[in-house]
Amino acid sequence: MMIRKLSVMLCAVFAIGLVAFAADEKKDFKATCPVSGQPAKQDKTADYKGGKVYFCCGDCPKAFEKDTAKFATKANAQLVATGQATQVKCPLSGAKLNPDATAEVSGVKVTFCCNMCKGKVNDAKGDEKMDLVFKDSAFAKGFEVKKQ
């Protein structure tokens, strides 16, 4: 009986340890500075669309605030990548999402309304792909920033 209780207690401690480890894993911060393209830091931020945009240094927020439109596409993508914004509709059409029409754009899984929209994004090259999904007009159609 005593061995059984000890076994149950050890399993419980192990399970709690795994949950704590998983929670620590989720806390790993990864973001790319929309100004420099370097890894961003959690303590270098600017408020943006109800969320926070992260930067690599203290100078980048100044450049961002001086010309937000220049960096908006990358900032919008960062809001999604950091979990501050969630997708609610197709960023191209504004239509209902089809879970069978997904693609990865700049490290973010994006869902579309149909394979035509998905194909248009997949066929795009370089910055055009980011613009199709994350420029301000597409972001407004397809994403919502979570209330802080």
Rosetta silent file (secondary structure, phi, psi, omega in degrees, C-alpha in Angstrom):
SEQUENCE: MMIRKLSVMLCAVFAIGLVAFAADEKKDFKATCPVSGQPAKQDKTADYKGGKVYFCCGDCPKAFEKDTAKFATKANAQLVATGQATQVKCPLSGAKLNPDATAEVSGVKVTFCCNMCKGKVNDAKGDEKMDLVFKDSAFAKGFEVKKQ
SCORE:     score description
SCORE:     0.000 S_00000001
   1 L     0.000  -44.077 -179.122    0.000    0.000    0.000 S_00000001
   2 H   -64.328  -38.959  179.837    2.818    2.391    0.947 S_00000001
   3 H   -66.371  -39.036  178.942    4.663    1.668   -2.319 S_00000001
   4 H   -62.908  -45.382  178.916    1.539    2.388   -4.318 S_00000001
   5 H   -62.259  -42.180  178.837    1.081    5.775   -2.580 S_00000001
   6 H   -64.026  -40.486  178.352    4.733    6.601   -3.137 S_00000001
   7 H   -62.828  -43.403  179.200    4.433    5.651   -6.808 S_00000001
   8 H   -63.527  -42.123  179.986    1.367    7.857   -7.242 S_00000001
   9 H   -64.985  -42.407  179.045    3.125   10.775   -5.526 S_00000001
  10 H   -63.915  -41.206  176.675    6.215   10.395   -7.697 S_00000001
  11 H   -61.784  -41.046  179.591    4.072   10.302  -10.850 S_00000001
  12 H   -64.527  -43.807  178.598    2.264   13.449   -9.726 S_00000001
  13 H   -62.518  -43.110  178.207    5.553   15.263   -9.065 S_00000001
  14 H   -60.772  -44.600  179.962    6.865   14.156  -12.455 S_00000001
  15 H   -63.633  -42.339  177.845    3.689   15.357  -14.201 S_00000001
  16 H   -62.439  -40.912  177.639    3.861   18.740  -12.464 S_00000001
  17 H   -61.518  -41.351  177.930    7.487   19.028  -13.527 S_00000001
  18 H   -64.099  -41.534  178.650    6.560   18.316  -17.150 S_00000001
  19 H   -63.312  -44.129  179.034    3.804   20.947  -17.077 S_00000001
  20 H   -63.206  -40.889  178.377    6.209   23.510  -15.593 S_00000001
  21 H   -63.553  -43.406  179.083    8.818   22.630  -18.235 S_00000001
  22 H   -63.184  -39.181  178.535    6.238   22.993  -21.029 S_00000001
  23 H   -64.232  -40.045  177.589    5.181   26.382  -19.643 S_00000001
  24 H   -64.544  -38.239  178.796    8.820   27.521  -19.660 S_00000001
  25 H   -60.993  -39.911 -179.817    9.151   26.333  -23.259 S_00000001
  26 H   -68.186  -22.164 -178.045    6.183   28.508  -24.280 S_00000001
  27 L   -79.117   -9.556  177.935    7.837   31.538  -22.678 S_00000001
  28 L   -58.745  123.078 -176.693   10.718   31.438  -25.169 S_00000001
  29 L   -95.653  127.023  176.292   10.505   34.780  -26.919 S_00000001
  30 L  -138.907  120.282  175.154   11.210   34.934  -30.635 S_00000001
  31 L  -153.982  155.335  178.718   10.513   37.946  -32.792 S_00000001
  32 E  -111.027  131.345  178.786   12.279   39.756  -35.594 S_00000001
  33 L   -61.090  125.686 -178.946   12.780   43.508  -35.480 S_00000001
  34 L   -71.484  -14.124 -179.640   10.670   45.016  -38.299 S_00000001
  35 L   -90.613  -51.663 -173.898   13.246   47.771  -38.832 S_00000001
  36 L   -98.254  -24.079 -174.528   16.577   45.920  -38.854 S_00000001
  37 L    84.623    1.509  178.591   15.581   42.279  -39.367 S_00000001
  38 L   -83.954  165.220  175.465   17.660   41.304  -36.314 S_00000001
  39 E   -60.396  134.887 -178.241   16.328   39.284  -33.351 S_00000001
  40 L   -87.891  160.585  177.909   14.096   41.501  -31.210 S_00000001
  41 E  -115.650  146.596 -176.879   14.250   41.968  -27.435 S_00000001
  42 E   -68.504  -20.461 -177.534   11.267   41.980  -25.114 S_00000001
  43 E   -95.922    4.877  177.666   12.290   45.228  -23.440 S_00000001
  44 E  -115.724   96.760 -172.443   12.489   47.295  -26.682 S_00000001
  45 E  -135.678  166.098  169.092    8.893   47.987  -27.731 S_00000001
  46 E  -142.069  143.960  175.907    6.449   50.451  -29.206 S_00000001
  47 E   -72.074  139.600 -176.468    2.668   50.386  -28.940 S_00000001
  48 E  -157.671  120.588  175.851    1.013   49.511  -32.238 S_00000001
  49 L    51.341   34.605  179.567   -2.608   48.693  -33.136 S_00000001
  50 L    85.715    2.756  177.463   -3.415   47.717  -29.565 S_00000001
  51 E  -125.996 -162.756  177.631   -0.390   45.436  -29.240 S_00000001
  52 E  -126.439  136.671  173.088    3.347   45.792  -28.880 S_00000001
  53 E  -104.057  136.474 -176.201    5.979   45.643  -31.585 S_00000001
  54 E  -103.441  144.638 -176.358    9.389   44.416  -30.484 S_00000001
  55 E  -129.123  167.393 -177.668   12.742   45.789  -31.663 S_00000001
  56 L   -85.195  -23.235 -175.206   16.407   44.853  -31.443 S_00000001
  57 L  -152.997  177.460 -179.344   17.649   48.117  -29.915 S_00000001
  58 L   -74.557  -18.153 -179.505   16.561   51.500  -28.599 S_00000001
  59 L   -81.437  -31.451 -176.092   17.023   53.261  -31.943 S_00000001
  60 H   -64.107  -38.598  177.015   14.633   51.114  -33.978 S_00000001
  61 H   -59.863  -33.612  178.029   11.435   52.199  -32.172 S_00000001
  62 H   -65.396  -44.685  178.357   12.318   55.796  -33.097 S_00000001
  63 H   -64.067  -39.291  179.419   12.723   54.875  -36.762 S_00000001
  64 H   -63.109  -48.732 -177.832    9.462   52.905  -36.612 S_00000001
  65 H   -68.170  -28.105  178.596    7.490   55.766  -35.070 S_00000001
  66 H   -69.513  -35.424 -178.160    8.975   58.239  -37.563 S_00000001
  67 L  -144.494   66.736 -176.681    7.696   56.219  -40.559 S_00000001
  68 H   -56.587  -38.579 -177.963    5.288   53.529  -39.331 S_00000001
  69 H   -59.509  -34.817 -179.104    3.861   52.973  -42.833 S_00000001
  70 H   -63.464  -32.365 -174.973    7.289   51.902  -44.096 S_00000001
  71 H  -110.362    5.869 -172.897    7.455   49.090  -41.531 S_00000001
  72 H   -59.487  -43.234 -177.574    3.736   48.278  -41.147 S_00000001
  73 H   -59.711  -46.830 -179.691    3.766   45.002  -43.095 S_00000001
  74 H   -70.451  -34.669  176.878    6.569   43.533  -40.988 S_00000001
  75 H   -66.640  -41.633  177.405    5.048   44.910  -37.780 S_00000001
  76 H   -61.543  -43.739  178.037    1.683   43.327  -38.650 S_00000001
  77 H   -61.546  -38.579  179.345    3.410   39.995  -39.324 S_00000001
  78 H   -66.486  -38.011  177.037    5.171   40.273  -35.972 S_00000001
  79 H   -57.688  -39.985  179.348    1.848   40.856  -34.174 S_00000001
  80 H   -72.690  -45.891 -177.677    0.627   37.549  -35.616 S_00000001
  81 H   -62.083  -31.287 -179.405    3.912   35.696  -35.019 S_00000001
  82 L   -91.848    4.934  175.876    3.985   36.752  -31.353 S_00000001
  83 L    79.525   10.936  179.076    0.367   35.695  -30.800 S_00000001
  84 L   -83.508  -21.721  177.452   -0.970   39.212  -30.261 S_00000001
  85 E  -124.378  143.803  178.346   -3.139   39.035  -33.361 S_00000001
  86 E  -121.166  150.769  179.701   -5.236   36.113  -34.518 S_00000001
  87 E   -82.303  134.121  179.743   -6.548   35.317  -37.949 S_00000001
  88 L  -121.923  -22.528  179.822  -10.318   35.581  -38.340 S_00000001
  89 L  -149.890  173.833  177.231  -10.813   35.734  -42.133 S_00000001
  90 L   -67.749  128.039 -179.232   -8.924   35.390  -45.400 S_00000001
  91 L   -70.867  -15.286  178.370   -6.504   38.314  -45.707 S_00000001
  92 L   -89.727  -45.327 -174.044   -7.057   38.506  -49.472 S_00000001
  93 L  -106.593  -22.019 -173.603  -10.835   38.302  -49.729 S_00000001
  94 L    80.058    8.673 -177.548  -12.101   38.812  -46.185 S_00000001
  95 L   -87.088  171.077  179.255  -14.111   35.588  -46.582 S_00000001
  96 L   -57.959  144.999 -177.420  -14.568   32.676  -44.183 S_00000001
  97 L   -78.152  142.293  175.247  -11.471   30.524  -43.605 S_00000001
  98 E  -111.188  110.368 -176.183  -11.047   27.107  -45.199 S_00000001
  99 E   -61.320  -13.084  177.894   -8.805   24.929  -42.977 S_00000001
 100 E   -89.133   -2.024 -178.641   -7.699   22.989  -46.064 S_00000001
 101 E  -118.504   81.451 -178.986   -6.189   26.121  -47.680 S_00000001
 102 E  -125.024  155.916  176.089   -3.129   27.024  -45.621 S_00000001
 103 E  -152.537  159.445  176.115    0.385   28.215  -46.340 S_00000001
 104 E   -98.279  127.801  178.445    3.349   29.462  -44.366 S_00000001
 105 E  -127.318  115.929  179.262    4.227   33.113  -44.868 S_00000001
 106 L    54.247   41.338  177.578    7.277   34.501  -43.091 S_00000001
 107 L    80.110    6.134 -178.297    7.169   31.682  -40.548 S_00000001
 108 E  -116.163  131.467  175.384    3.455   32.158  -39.817 S_00000001
 109 E   -75.638  123.156 -179.112    0.748   29.642  -40.734 S_00000001
 110 E  -119.572  137.530  178.696   -1.902   31.539  -42.691 S_00000001
 111 E  -109.359  143.880 -178.213   -5.292   30.169  -43.696 S_00000001
 112 E  -119.499  172.028  179.106   -7.197   31.317  -46.777 S_00000001
 113 L   -78.632  -26.906 -174.833  -10.784   31.044  -47.990 S_00000001
 114 L  -156.894  171.100  179.222   -9.851   28.966  -51.011 S_00000001
 115 H   -73.269  -18.477  175.841   -6.991   27.437  -52.957 S_00000001
 116 H   -68.064  -45.808  178.108   -7.051   30.362  -55.420 S_00000001
 117 H   -64.941  -44.203  177.599   -6.058   32.807  -52.667 S_00000001
 118 H   -58.326  -45.357 -179.512   -3.540   30.319  -51.303 S_00000001
 119 H   -63.653  -39.107  178.113   -2.111   29.847  -54.801 S_00000001
 120 H   -60.175  -42.203  179.056   -1.815   33.582  -55.377 S_00000001
 121 H   -70.331  -43.986  179.509    0.267   33.892  -52.213 S_00000001
 122 H   -61.934  -32.486 -179.632    2.334   30.786  -52.969 S_00000001
 123 H   -78.695  -18.449 -178.852    3.106   32.126  -56.461 S_00000001
 124 L   -70.247  154.550 -178.978    4.239   35.515  -55.135 S_00000001
 125 L  -116.165  145.602  171.918    7.939   36.188  -54.675 S_00000001
 126 L    52.814 -131.017 -176.557    9.834   37.922  -51.880 S_00000001
 127 H   -65.372  -23.364  179.221    8.188   40.936  -50.263 S_00000001
 128 H   -60.123  -37.384  179.045    5.095   40.575  -52.486 S_00000001
 129 H   -62.825  -46.954  178.010    4.112   37.474  -50.493 S_00000001
 130 H   -61.843  -43.421 -178.775    4.343   39.407  -47.202 S_00000001
 131 H   -62.127  -41.286 -179.249    2.431   42.341  -48.696 S_00000001
 132 H   -59.067  -34.742 -173.779   -0.428   40.129  -49.897 S_00000001
 133 H  -100.099  -37.038 -169.555   -1.004   38.795  -46.379 S_00000001
 134 H  -116.789   -3.875  176.141    0.238   41.416  -43.919 S_00000001
 135 L   -60.168  162.065 -171.702    0.027   44.881  -45.528 S_00000001
 136 H   -52.990  -43.609 -177.397   -2.418   47.132  -43.648 S_00000001
 137 H   -67.402  -39.999  177.895   -5.411   46.482  -45.922 S_00000001
 138 H   -69.818  -41.042  179.265   -4.933   42.682  -45.844 S_00000001
 139 H   -61.067  -42.283  179.616   -4.253   42.713  -42.102 S_00000001
 140 H   -63.979  -35.396  178.666   -7.489   44.670  -41.504 S_00000001
 141 H   -71.557  -39.014 -166.577   -9.464   42.089  -43.539 S_00000001
 142 H  -110.088  -11.916 -171.422   -7.991   38.982  -41.972 S_00000001
 143 E  -134.040  154.073  174.947   -6.673   39.599  -38.476 S_00000001
 144 E  -129.979  134.877  175.230   -7.710   40.971  -35.097 S_00000001
 145 E   -81.476  130.974  179.715   -5.386   42.154  -32.350 S_00000001
 146 L   -66.349  143.577  177.163   -6.283   40.530  -29.051 S_00000001
 147 L   -67.799  128.872 -179.054   -7.419   42.884  -26.310 S_00000001
 148 L   -80.547    0.000    0.000   -4.578   43.395  -23.832 S_00000001
